Amino acid sequence: MHTDKTVGKPISRLEGRLKVTGAAKYAAEYDVENLLHGYVVNSSITKGSIVSINARKAMTIPGVISVLSHQNRPKLAWFDLQYADMDAPPGTVFKPFFDEQILYNGQPIALVVAEDFETARYAATLVEFDFEEKPFEACLDDQKGQARAPKTGLATALKPPPPPPTGDFEEAFENAAVKVESDFSHGTEHHNPMELFATTTKYEGEGKLTIYDKTQGTINNQLFVANVFGLKYKDVRVLAPFVGGAFGSGLRPQYQLLLCAMAALHLKRNVRVVLDRKQMFSFSHRPQTSQKLRFATDINGRLTAMSHSSVSETSSYEDYTEPVASWSHRLYPAPNTLFEQKVVPLDVCTPMDMRAPGGSTSLHAIECTMDELAYKLKIDPLDLRLLNYSDVDPSSKKPYTSKALRECYLQAAERFGWKDRNPEPGSMSRGNKLIGYGMATGIWDAFQFPSRVEAMITAEGKMILNNAVTDIGTGTFTVMTQIAADELGLAIQDVDFRYGDSKKPFSMFQGGSAMTSSTGVAIVVAAKELKKKILKVARKMDNSPFAKTGDREITFNAGTIQLKADQTTAVSFSEIIAFNKGRTIKTTNMGKPHMLKLRKYGKATHSASFVEVEVDRELGTVTVTRVVTAVAAGKIINPKTAKSQIYGSMVWGISKALHEETIMDKNLGKYINANLGEYHIPVHADIKEMEVIFADEKDELINELGVKGVGEIGLVGMPAAISNAIFHATGKRINSLPIHFDELI
């Protein structure tokens, strides 16, 4: 009997049936007795202070229990802390209900708690506030003169500043044979996952809490709640087994978590707080950004000079920054470079990571600039990229652990039919539609974080694994189960991966396309140690066939230890546990990056996206009709879930290029389209033919699995590929995203 390997096979998500039947419970769906409901009241002014609060009308409504604000909240421990969570940027972290000061429009200023949600929501409309308003600045364009270098802090390690300049850029650019100078602007985008942010807090007595929360990091939120309220870490348990999308919005604890826990501790009751869709626009957005790029080449098209500068918004109280200006030199080599990144503090909520933070903004500008150079040089855009191809990271001069970007280019171009492109803009049509072809490169970091896994074999011979990681809908649960099954030679149904619980061994928050390489590697490390322990017990059994065999002479298969030379000589895991007096055999081990070995290498995933668009000659409307994206991401554990990740990224790329934008009224300091009716995202009719190719990329260095993440790499190249295709179709180069049809009429 042989157990088939599962890694590399397109296995459907193991929790899929639970999700599509509604059996999977999300943060706002847990059945809790004697539950109170909280509804948040948000500030209607942008900057100033609260002079007075009158909650008398609200408190007269039957069923209303309390109205909490800065005036009557319980004392909190965290007001002396600069940081309270693992993803906090430099600055002073926002503290709801800290005092009377209003820092941004939509800031939470009160929580109405009632016996049911409807009563709480209605009573919230009756709470009266007197404000003292102050002048504010909420427009990036008006404040660019105040741009400054961002502060550094704990988050700088994952978001380093741009590399230092090289050569003499200004002279090289001035004297270059061919050069392009372009400005780019990117509007604000807000997270809108399907699941609203919600928290259900069970008050367990004596300062103990069990919390069901929408989060990407159960341990991060456990630390946050304990720090804020001065509780013992062991007395706070955060669970998030199912998360309805997040992609950055759940990296930091959102304010409903703090307010829900506050109400539960204050009232000594179970409490649930759910934000509504409008309140989802009161935090968690990709920052508005302006970029200026100056690229130059010699007469043959080889890059000689690159300058990339960016100015992004941040809040008045924290310095959130994204790596924008640094990506140019990680893709293309040039002897003369100049990179600069600045931020402008505004009276807005602190921006935060949104799928491919920095990369999707930066790559749009870089790849459109490369496209413009190609047209000036009269070189095919693909040929220009191949001419400037580098097997090393140009910014560090380190070779990549692996880089199959060339294969991505060639395979995607062949599948797409790039050779059929007439290079002349406006030369291709289909009926009354102009046809455009565009392409762009993608790059994203190959992150790996430390992760700790407990692995054990039960009396039934099954494997249980424990880790605190969440699954935000990416297929993490399925992929981890596959890795574990193959490591121990078990059928997938004999592996029980338990996750999404802060009481389980350590995991970083799920983000950065890093979980397969983080927790997956930890599973490999733990499984190897578990096999040693199982074999050690097996060798002690009476008449053990493995007593004198070497480790290389045996194999783990079908829930047994077998001799490789004679697979009929086998002992089952259940027999081994029985000999061990029924005691489980278990181990807990840490998987971590090989820092010393990898310091000599660059680490990245790569992609190439090819896009066809149709542009209506009269209406200017744009339809993305075909997309082919090729990805190089090391070993692909599950092609089905991995392709789903890339498909989702490609859809998001279409959305970023053509749809998503939050509009700020600078006179009011507020977003005026805070709903899904006016905040446009693609619908089914907007998504046509899409194809994903995985280039064969073997990486023997990156980690024990040879894997890189796929969550974000499918997005980064898409906006530029679409923009370039629109130029090819129309001859109009539009560098502001999203592209509106009126600009093409």
ZIWO-V970619 format. One record per run of one state. SS is the DSSP state (H for helix, E for strand, L for the rest). FROM is the first residue (numbers start at 1). TO is the last residue. Records with the same first field share a line. If there is no record, write none. Layout:
# ZIWO-V970619
SS: FROM-TO, FROM-TO
This chain:
# ZIWO-V970619
L: 1-15, 22-34, 43-47, 55-55, 60-63, 69-76, 81-89, 92-100, 103-107, 115-116, 125-127, 134-140, 147-147, 149-153, 158-165, 167-168, 175-177, 187-187, 191-197, 206-207, 214-217, 230-232, 240-254, 268-269, 275-277, 283-284, 287-288, 298-302, 316-317, 320-327, 332-335, 347-358, 378-380, 388-391, 394-397, 401-404, 417-417, 421-428, 431-432, 446-450, 458-462, 467-475, 489-491, 499-500, 502-506, 508-514, 539-550, 558-559, 564-569, 580-584, 592-594, 599-600, 603-603, 617-621, 633-633, 635-638, 659-661, 663-663, 666-669, 672-683, 687-688, 695-706, 708-712, 717-717, 731-735, 738-740, 745-745
H: 16-21, 56-59, 77-80, 117-124, 141-146, 154-157, 169-174, 218-229, 233-235, 255-267, 278-282, 328-331, 359-377, 381-387, 405-416, 418-420, 476-488, 492-494, 515-538, 551-553, 573-579, 595-598, 639-658, 684-686, 713-716, 718-730, 741-744
E: 35-42, 48-54, 64-68, 90-91, 101-102, 108-114, 128-133, 148-148, 166-166, 178-186, 188-190, 198-205, 208-213, 236-239, 270-274, 285-286, 289-297, 303-315, 318-319, 336-346, 392-393, 398-400, 429-430, 433-445, 451-457, 463-466, 495-498, 501-501, 507-507, 554-557, 560-563, 570-572, 585-591, 601-602, 604-616, 622-632, 634-634, 662-662, 664-665, 670-671, 689-694, 707-707, 736-737
